[in-house]
Amino acid sequence: MRTLHVGLRVQDLDHSLEFYSHLGYDVVGAVPATELGSLTMLFLAASTGQSSPR
């Protein structure tokens, strides 16, 4: 199975990024904050040795 996109809303972005980094996610991009909020993109390698999509 392949997951293409998942969106989550969080209250504490710094705390959430720390949590997901411990799970193996890497930040690959961000969109500046607007009145609607901000967007941070994460990537989780599916297997050892897979590079990020940058």
N, C-alpha and C positions, 0 to 999 in steps of 0.2 A: 504494500500500500504506500502511496506517496501523498504527502500533505503539501499543497501548493501555497496556501495562505491561511493564516489565523490572525485575527485581530483581538486584542485585549485592552480594556481600559483599566488603569491602575491609579490609585490615589498617591502613592509615593514612588515616583519613577526611579530615584536613586536606589531605594531598597529593592525594587523589582529587578533592576539591572544587575545588582549584586547577586540576587537569588539565581537569576537565569545564567549568569556567568559561571556560577558554581556547577550548573547542570551541563555546561559545555557550549552555551550560546555565545556568539561574538556579535558586537554591534558593527553593522556594515553601512549604516547611514542614518541620517536624521533630517527632519524637516523643521525649520524654525517654528516657534510657538506663534499661534494666532489667537483670536478671541474664541475659536473653537477648540483649541488645545494644541498639542504637539504630536509628532509622529517619530518614533524611533524604530528602525528596522533591525531585526536580529536574524542570525543564520545559525542553524545547527547542522553540523556535518553529519551525514547519514552513516559514514563509515570512516575508519582510520585512514588518514592520508588525503581525504577529500578537501579541496581548497574552497575558500569562501567565494561567492559569486561575483566579487568585485572585478 
